[in-house]
């Protein structure tokens, strides 16, 4: 096997860090993918390689290039509370905005740019971007998409694997709540999250299967790495994945949000769900349902957003998102109290009333249409 000598069973890459009292479970790290824009016309600007060297040194290490040259990622350090993560995101958003202005650029956040087309798309010039183009060819040049990723720290790999399996049940709900990309190539797709099927063009995406234990997951991933299918586990772009090097579970299914209020509410929801599943195993029975149910729920969530009626595997019926949250949120509030994110969790109901996709469609009715929408997204960043 080509490359088989690079990894042995029990692989170093899969070692889970030991957590201490200074770094307890349920800590947070948050990543937002951000679009770079021209303030004249509000098109995407392929300028990441020019912007990043101009970032202030104190925040530069927390701003990274993405696959596409019109996008960057801002990422927090490790935080115990949603409020602390939110405050750092505010600093990072402000720093990117300031640097952009000095470079005649604007920035904004949403699941897609409303009128970008693939012919105007360029890839970044870094080694990872070159590797990705070599692997995926012209698929890599599809219109960029922008997501919100939330890491939650967990004490050991076995508990992380159990929560990985259970969080699969919650992923369609998180997508429905976060849906914030109704426009693609200048037209309304009729979907709440066009980002979801666009990103599906990449390999190794979607809701992963259930794994019996951590050893089974490591064996499956390591075989792919050893056979040179991809360089490392970070090339798994599943909607939820384990990150052994950080000791976290990473939820990746959500669209990037327009403003930090929405981001903070979703981060709180993810943190509380992880703790719920760790302490109570609430979704364990449903997590054993056929994979087809979660794939169908994912499509329903991307299509219908906050109006989604999701399949409840244990009951054999479909339930409106509002009803599901009415059942779930009371179970999460004690966890929110322990985690210090009660206020942010309450914002989930506000997000349900006026979600990103609805806001975008409303803003696009203005006289400037889609360019005016992007200008407004930038103003709210």
Buried (B, 14 or more C-beta within 10 A) or exposed (E): EEEEEEBEEEBEBBEBBEBEEEBEBBBBBBBBBBBBBBBEEBBBBBBBBEBBEEBEEEBBEBBBBBBBBBBBBBBBEBBBBBBBBBBBBEBBBEBBBBBBEEBEBBBBBBBBBBBBBEEBBBBBEBEBBEBBBEBBEEEBBBBBBBBBBBBBBBBBBEBBBBBBBBBBBBBBBBBBBBBBBBBBBEEBBEBBBBBBBBBBEBBEBBBBEBBEEBBEBBBEBBBBBBEEBBEEBEBBBBBBBBBBBBBBBBBBBBBBBBBBBBBBBBBBBBBBBBBBBBEEBBBEEBBEBEEEBBEBBBBBBBBBBBBBBBBBBEEEEBBBBBEBBEEBBEEBEBBBEEBBBBEBBBBBEEBBEEBBBBBBBEBBEEEEBBBBBBBBBBEBB
